[in-house]
Amino acid sequence: MTISKRDFILFCDEMNFTAIDESLLERLFTIFEKQAILGRQLTAETLKDIRHAIKTIPTGKQRYLRRLFAQLCLYLQQRCDWVGYSRVTE
């Protein structure tokens, strides 16, 4: 599923979030797009995988990426009608 970076940046501007570092935004979208996301929901497993991928990045950038990821989740929930996450049951 493709998400518009431009729309996300506009959302961040509207919400008065901090300035966006384009290279880190690109990195976050790369991490996000590598996930096998079906439908409009983030599962607990997907969130875990994204957090794990962020942990492999140098510490100073991790903080920024975690905050940017939280903003992306808010954008997906408010503007794209995604579900925050649902528990995977087997």
C-alpha positions in Angstrom: 0.0 0.0 0.0 1.5 3.4 -1.0 1.3 6.4 1.2 1.8 9.9 -0.1 4.8 11.6 1.4 3.6 14.9 0.2 0.2 14.5 2.0 2.0 13.3 5.2 4.3 16.4 5.1 1.3 18.6 4.7 -0.4 16.8 7.7 2.7 17.4 9.8 2.7 21.1 8.9 -1.0 21.4 9.8 -0.4 19.7 13.1 2.6 22.0 13.8 4.9 19.0 14.2 8.7 19.6 14.1 10.4 20.2 10.8 10.9 17.0 8.8 14.3 15.8 7.8 13.8 14.5 4.2 16.5 11.8 4.4 15.0 10.4 7.6 11.5 10.6 6.2 12.8 8.6 3.2 14.3 6.1 5.5 11.1 5.7 7.5 9.0 5.2 4.3 11.5 2.6 3.1 11.2 0.7 6.4 7.4 1.1 6.3 7.0 0.0 2.7 9.1 -3.2 3.3 6.4 -4.5 5.7 3.7 -6.9 4.4 0.7 -4.7 5.3 -2.7 -6.0 4.3 -5.6 -3.7 4.4 -5.6 -0.5 6.6 -4.2 -1.8 9.9 -0.9 -2.2 11.6 -0.7 -5.5 13.5 1.3 -5.8 16.7 3.9 -7.9 14.7 4.2 -5.1 12.1 4.8 -2.5 14.8 7.4 -4.8 16.4 9.2 -5.2 13.0 9.2 -1.5 12.4 10.5 -0.7 15.9 13.2 -3.3 15.4 14.3 -1.8 12.1 14.5 1.6 13.7 16.7 0.2 16.5 19.3 -0.7 13.9 19.9 3.0 13.1 22.3 5.3 15.1 20.8 6.5 18.4 20.3 10.2 17.6 18.4 9.3 14.5 16.4 6.6 16.3 14.7 9.2 18.5 13.7 11.3 15.5 12.5 8.3 13.6 10.4 7.0 16.5 8.7 10.4 16.8 8.2 10.6 13.0 6.8 7.0 13.1 4.3 8.1 15.8 3.3 11.0 13.6 2.9 8.7 10.6 0.6 6.4 12.7 -1.5 9.4 13.7 -1.7 10.5 10.0 -2.8 7.0 9.0 -5.4 6.9 11.7 -6.8 10.4 11.2 -6.5 10.9 7.5 -6.4 7.4 6.0 -8.9 5.6 8.3 -6.3 3.0 9.4 -6.7 1.0 12.6 -3.8 1.7 15.0 -3.1 -1.9 15.5 -4.9 -5.1 16.2 -3.7 -8.1 18.1 -2.8 -11.1 16.0 -4.7 -14.1 17.2 -3.9 -17.7 16.2 
